[in-house]
Amino acid sequence: MPAHAFAASFAAHNKAPSFERPVDLVHLARQTLGDRALEREVLALFQVQARSILAQLAQAGEAGLRQDLAHTLKGSARAVGAWKVADASEACEILAVATDAEWRTGLSDLSARIDAALAAIEEIIRH
């Protein structure tokens, strides 16, 4: 492991996770062992997947499909430290069997949280 990666990994292990930011950079650094190129790659993959799943969720009418898609997004969001997206995805998993109005409210919240995470990711990737 390169020295800078080790130092970043060590620093990340000694910091508390951030549940307030759209993307928890401490968690992300832990997941990637401080490898900035890998962080960018993982975040870029998350961007594509989050957009794709959100579009699929907006079209999904069947509760089982909604649950599966929301569950997949929840796992991906947790992997990169997008805790608010993960929480909203979990809520959508539950709301998949609720009324259409409740589902749409949950989906709207998820969309807003994805937008915030994707904006933060754009900043991270650019720097």
N, C-alpha and C positions, 0 to 999 in steps of 0.2 A: 504494500500500500504506500503510495507517495506520502511524503511528510505532510504536505498541505491537507491531504485527505484525512490523515490520521488526526491532525490538529483540529480540523473541522468536526470530525466525528467525536473526538474527546469533548470539545466545547458543546456540541449538541447534547451529549449525554449528561452534561452537568447543568442544563437549563431546563426550566419547566416548560411544558407545552403551552401554546397559546390557543385558547378557544375563542378569543375575541376577533382575531384577524381572519380574513377570508381563507387564507392558506397558512397553516402552521409550519413555518420555515424550520423550526427546531425538529419537528417530527419528520419533515421531508429530508432534512440533512441526515437524520438517523437512518431513514429508509435507504438512502443512497450512499451512505458512508462518506458523506461530505463531497461527493463527486459532482461538481457543478454542471458538467456536461450531461451527466445522467439525470440530474434534477430537471434540467431543461427538456430532455427527451421524454421523461415521465410526465411532466406537466403538459407538454404538447400532445401526448397521447390522451391525457385526461381531457384536454380541451375538445378534441375530436369526439371522444366517446360521450362526454357530457352533452354536447350539442345533439348528437345523434339520438341518444336515449331520450332526451327531452322531447325531440320531435316525434319519436315513436310513442312516448307516453301521451302526447297530445292527441294522437290518432287512435290509441288503444281503447277499445270498448269493453273488452272482456277482463274481468277482475283478475283472473290468474295471470294473464299477460302483463297487466299493470303491476301486479306484485312482483313478478319475475324481473321486469325491467327496473323497477324501483330498488329491488334488492341488489341487482348488479351495480347500479349507480352508487348505492350506499357503500358497497365494498370498495369500489374504485375511489370514492371520495375519502374514505378512511385511509386508504393506502397513501394518498398524497397529503393528508392532513387538512382536507377541506371539511372541517367538522360541521359547519352549518349546512352544507350541502348534504352531508351524511344524515344529519338530524331530519332535514326536510324530506329526504328520500325515505327514511324510516317511517315518517308520518304518512307519506304517500302509500307505502306498503300497507299500512293499516287502513287508510282511507279508500283503498282500491275496492273495497266491498261496501263503502258507505253510499250515501245519496250522491247523485250527480253534482249537486251544488257543493257538497262538502269536498268531493273529489276535485272539482275545479278550483276551489279555494286553496287546497293543499298543493295542487299543481302550480298555481300562481305564485305561492310562496317559494316553492322549489325553483321556479324559473328566476325569481328575483335573487335567490341565493346563488344560483349558478351564474347569473350575470355578474354578481359581485366577485365571485371566485375567478371567473374568466378575465375580468378586468385586472385583478391582482396578478394573475398568472401572466398576462401580457406585460405588465411592468417587470415581473421577475425575469422573464425570458429576454426582454430588451436590455437588461443590465447585467 
